[in-house]
Amino acid sequence: MVSYSILSIISRHMDNDKLFSLRKPLPNASWYEKWMLFYNVAKRNMAVFKAYKNGQYTSIRGCHNMKCRELRRPKDIKRCGSCHQMNYCSTECQSVDWKEGHRDICHRLRPLRLEYDHPTLRERSFITALAHHEHEASILDLCLKKISFMHTHPDEAYYILFDYTSTHSVPLIRSVQQPPRLRTSPSNAMLAQWEDQVNRAAHSEGRMELLVVVFGDGKSTYRRMVPLRSPTSIIQTGLRRIADSLQADVEHSKVDIRKEVENLLARRRELGEHALEWEGVQTE
């Protein structure tokens, strides 16, 4: 229930209570539970669909020179003319990133543009907006999960996984050593993309983390890598500090940890970072 085209069809009838009411009792309780799950997921995603359709989500793209903190609208940023994957705010930043390693992987990323013929650009764009919306809606819970991961895996990097191939997606924190499984093996270009994004997140000084979306169309499954960019590292630094204090056996109750995270998120809102709606790795 994350397809733009399907939600577009459903939106024409969603406000018709008679159409969505059950005319006859279902044979058993499990059928009714599945129906209500479908209805509630559709209703929840419909709110994002309408906001997206009305232009309320605005794309933000970060400069891929990881030493740069620039976040800009698409019209104010340029893209690598070879691989069409990396964005830069200036030729100087492009030159820096080229020397920092992009020249070694650029040719491996080029096929991505040809591989993304399906789903459509609009479908990919919408699912990115949906994932960002759900990330923001569950950010407190996600931060607590990140602290737990940092505590149990202090030397491992992580990514956030949204798996929309199931009816009800629960965001997970996974090690970057365990990429999501797809129905078909990832191409060489997809492997290069994973390697590149994981490396960039590691060198971002806490200003970039990976959100990975997996979704399907009934026949195939697809992976969408969404770098979450921020002009500061206030959240990542704060979460790491809390996790390190747990490692040092400092007494922390769940209430205290939750309060510390809430304070971090409040500071994030004061800085306006929550308003940076979404950014997607470009594949068009």
C-alpha positions in Angstrom: 0.0 0.0 0.0 2.9 2.4 -0.8 2.3 2.7 -4.6 1.5 6.2 -5.8 -0.7 4.9 -8.6 -2.7 2.5 -6.4 -3.2 5.2 -3.7 -4.3 7.5 -6.5 -7.1 5.1 -7.5 -8.1 4.5 -3.8 -8.2 8.2 -3.1 -11.2 8.6 -5.4 -13.2 6.4 -3.1 -11.6 6.7 0.3 -14.1 9.3 1.6 -17.1 7.1 0.5 -17.9 5.3 3.8 -20.5 3.1 2.1 -18.0 1.9 -0.5 -15.5 0.9 2.2 -18.1 -0.6 4.6 -18.5 -4.3 4.6 -21.8 -5.3 2.9 -21.7 -8.8 4.4 -20.1 -10.3 7.5 -16.7 -11.9 6.7 -16.4 -15.7 7.2 -14.1 -15.5 10.1 -12.3 -13.0 12.4 -8.9 -13.3 10.6 -10.5 -12.0 7.4 -11.9 -9.1 9.3 -8.5 -8.3 10.9 -6.8 -8.4 7.5 -9.5 -6.1 6.0 -9.1 -3.6 8.9 -5.3 -3.7 8.6 -5.6 -2.9 4.9 -8.1 -0.1 5.5 -6.0 1.5 8.3 -2.8 1.4 6.3 -4.5 2.8 3.3 -6.0 5.6 5.4 -2.7 6.4 7.0 -0.7 6.5 3.8 -3.5 8.5 2.1 -2.7 11.5 4.3 0.9 11.5 3.0 -0.3 10.9 -0.6 -2.5 14.0 -0.5 0.2 16.1 1.0 2.7 14.9 -1.6 0.2 15.5 -4.5 -0.4 19.0 -3.2 3.3 19.8 -3.2 3.7 20.0 0.5 6.9 17.8 0.4 9.9 19.6 -1.0 13.1 17.8 -1.9 16.3 18.8 -0.3 19.7 17.5 -1.6 23.0 17.6 0.2 26.4 18.3 -1.4 28.3 15.0 -1.7 31.5 16.6 -0.7 31.2 15.2 2.8 33.2 18.1 4.3 30.5 20.5 3.0 27.4 21.2 5.0 25.3 22.7 2.2 21.7 21.4 1.8 19.8 22.9 -1.2 16.8 22.7 -3.4 17.3 20.6 -6.6 17.4 23.7 -8.8 20.3 25.1 -6.8 22.6 22.0 -7.0 24.4 20.3 -9.8 24.9 16.6 -10.5 27.9 14.5 -11.6 27.6 14.4 -15.4 29.0 10.9 -15.6 27.2 8.7 -13.1 24.3 11.1 -12.4 24.3 10.0 -8.8 26.3 12.6 -6.8 25.2 16.2 -6.1 27.4 19.2 -5.7 26.9 22.8 -4.7 30.0 24.0 -6.6 32.7 22.8 -8.9 35.1 23.2 -6.0 33.2 20.6 -4.0 32.9 18.3 -7.0 36.7 18.5 -7.4 37.3 17.7 -3.7 34.9 14.7 -3.8 36.5 13.4 -7.0 40.0 13.4 -5.3 38.5 12.0 -2.1 37.4 8.8 -4.0 34.5 9.4 -6.3 36.8 9.0 -9.3 37.4 5.3 -8.2 33.7 4.4 -8.1 32.0 6.8 -10.6 32.2 4.3 -13.5 30.7 1.6 -11.3 27.7 3.7 -10.5 26.9 4.7 -14.1 24.7 1.6 -14.9 22.3 2.6 -12.1 20.6 5.2 -14.3 19.7 2.5 -16.8 18.6 -0.1 -14.2 16.0 2.2 -12.7 13.4 2.0 -15.5 10.9 0.6 -13.1 9.3 1.7 -10.9 8.7 5.2 -12.3 10.4 8.3 -11.1 7.2 9.5 -9.4 6.8 6.1 -7.6 10.3 6.4 -6.3 9.9 10.0 -5.3 6.7 9.3 -3.5 8.0 6.3 -1.5 11.0 8.5 -0.5 8.6 11.1 0.9 6.5 8.4 2.6 9.6 6.9 4.3 10.7 10.3 5.5 7.3 11.0 6.9 7.3 7.7 8.8 10.8 8.3 9.9 9.8 11.6 11.4 6.7 10.1 13.0 8.7 7.4 14.7 11.9 9.2 15.4 11.8 8.9 19.2 11.4 5.2 19.0 14.1 5.0 16.3 16.5 6.9 18.5 16.0 4.5 21.3 16.6 1.6 19.0 19.8 3.3 17.7 21.1 3.6 21.3 20.3 -0.1 21.9 22.3 -1.0 18.7 25.2 1.3 19.6 25.3 -0.3 23.1 25.3 -3.9 21.8 27.4 -3.3 18.7 29.7 -0.4 19.6 32.1 -0.9 16.6 29.4 -1.4 13.9 27.7 1.1 11.6 24.0 0.8 11.1 21.2 1.7 8.7 17.5 2.2 9.1 15.3 -0.3 7.3 11.7 0.2 6.1 10.5 -3.0 4.5 7.3 -2.2 2.7 7.0 -5.7 1.2 5.0 -6.7 4.4 1.6 -5.2 5.1 2.7 -3.4 8.2 6.3 -2.1 8.2 8.1 -1.7 11.5 11.3 0.3 11.1 14.4 -1.6 12.1 18.0 -0.8 12.9 20.4 -3.2 11.1 24.1 -3.5 10.7 25.5 -2.3 7.4 27.1 -5.7 7.1 23.6 -7.1 6.6 22.1 -5.4 3.5 18.4 -6.1 2.9 17.6 -9.2 0.8 15.8 -8.8 -2.5 14.2 -11.4 -4.7 17.1 -11.2 -7.1 20.8 -10.7 -6.5 21.8 -7.0 -6.5 23.7 -5.8 -9.6 27.3 -4.7 -9.5 26.1 -1.1 -9.7 23.8 -1.7 -6.7 26.7 -3.2 -4.8 28.8 -0.2 -5.6 26.1 2.2 -4.5 25.8 0.4 -1.2 29.6 0.5 -0.7 29.6 4.2 -1.6 26.8 5.3 0.6 28.0 3.3 3.6 31.5 4.9 3.2 30.0 8.4 2.9 27.9 8.0 6.1 31.0 6.8 7.9 32.9 9.9 6.8 30.1 12.4 7.4 31.0 13.1 11.1 27.5 12.3 12.2 25.7 14.5 9.6 24.5 11.6 7.4 22.8 8.3 8.1 21.2 5.7 5.8 17.6 5.0 5.5 16.9 2.0 3.2 13.5 1.3 1.7 12.5 -2.1 0.3 9.3 -2.3 -1.6 7.7 -4.5 -4.4 5.1 -4.6 -7.1 4.1 -8.3 -6.7 6.7 -9.5 -9.2 10.0 -7.9 -8.1 11.4 -6.2 -5.0 13.3 -2.9 -5.2 15.8 -1.1 -2.9 15.8 2.7 -2.5 18.7 4.2 -0.6 17.8 7.5 1.1 20.6 9.4 2.8 19.3 11.4 5.8 21.3 14.6 5.7 21.7 17.2 8.5 23.7 20.4 8.8 24.8 19.4 12.3 25.6 16.1 14.1 23.6 17.1 17.3 21.5 13.9 17.2 24.2 11.4 16.3 26.7 12.9 18.8 24.0 12.9 21.5 22.9 9.3 20.9 26.5 8.1 20.9 27.2 9.9 24.2 24.2 8.1 25.8 25.2 4.7 24.4 28.8 5.2 25.6 27.6 6.1 29.0 25.7 2.8 29.1 28.9 1.0 28.1 30.7 2.6 31.0 28.1 1.0 33.3 26.6 4.4 34.3 23.2 3.9 35.9 20.4 4.9 33.5 16.7 4.1 33.8 14.6 3.8 30.6 12.8 7.0 31.7 16.1 8.9 32.0 17.2 7.7 28.6 13.9 8.6 27.0 14.1 12.1 28.6 17.6 12.7 27.3 16.5 11.7 23.7 13.4 14.0 24.0 15.7 16.8 24.9 17.9 16.1 21.9 14.9 16.1 19.6 13.7 19.4 21.1 17.1 20.9 20.4 16.8 19.6 16.8 13.5 21.3 16.4 14.9 24.6 17.7 17.6 24.4 15.0 14.9 23.7 12.4 16.5 20.5 11.3 13.2 18.6 11.4 11.9 20.8 8.6 14.3 19.4 6.1 11.6 17.2 4.7 13.4 14.7 2.5 16.3 13.9 0.2 16.6 10.9 -2.1 19.6 9.4 -3.9 19.0 10.4 -7.5 18.4 7.6 -10.0 16.5 9.4 -12.7 
